[in-house]
């Protein structure tokens, strides 16, 4: 049965404020599941079940799927589209308000696979990057420009605090570009699938907290040099800032966006000793 027909039959009205742009193309759905590397041993956390098209495709390959959905009016739709999927649990709650530790306690090791609601994409990904302990990877459909930012390399205009935060935890790649024509309703922008594979100890750093503070400081004002941003953020004298940069092997006069995540880590390690 066509998803559109089921939605119509239940009198469902799309809610823009929840970022409801659903997928229906079965080839694309299967490709996303394959991009995420889901198999019979995988527990999947999905955010935003929608009409259940991706949930169902995931359930066909995964050991278990737990899917959050904020919109209760989708309950009868999902009861129909997910009928017979014994390894799926849909939780009708706002994922942003759910304590991650409790979810992890329930799931054990898991991966996130989702066609994300656009209005919370970056904070949601940052939450997994910064707070998750049992997440092994994230494969998410996001706006193409956001995916480019997630996977950017140092020195490019798209490279920013989010890129450096993700890079500390995992390898990020854009695995697929997706035309806006494949969504219902059709959004105004194209999308892409970003995949972050978490790797323990990928970029060694003594303090993750200081790494984050250094990154935040470096991108606080893109027009300023790194030295000036450090002076402002950490209340350093110019001499102290220059000493710190020299100790981390970073040349004077550079801007934050030219630093690789490894250089941010070196700088954070020096800052930790201050
Ligand atoms: N997975 C479906 C698909 O691919 O067709 C739906 C994707 S749609 C882009 C995003 C879904 O996330 C919507 O169904 C929306 O209602 C849901 N959503 C939005 N905000 C949410 C939140 N804070 N917690 C849980 N679900 C949310």
Boltz pocket constraint, residues with backbone or C-beta under 6 A from the ligand:
constraints:
  - pocket:
      binder: B
      contacts: [[A, 17], [A, 18], [A, 19], [A, 20], [A, 21], [A, 22], [A, 23], [A, 24], [A, 47], [A, 48], [A, 49], [A, 50], [A, 51], [A, 52], [A, 53], [A, 54], [A, 55], [A, 68], [A, 69], [A, 70], [A, 71], [A, 93], [A, 94], [A, 95], [A, 96], [A, 114], [A, 115], [A, 116], [A, 117], [A, 118], [A, 120]]
      max_distance: 6.0
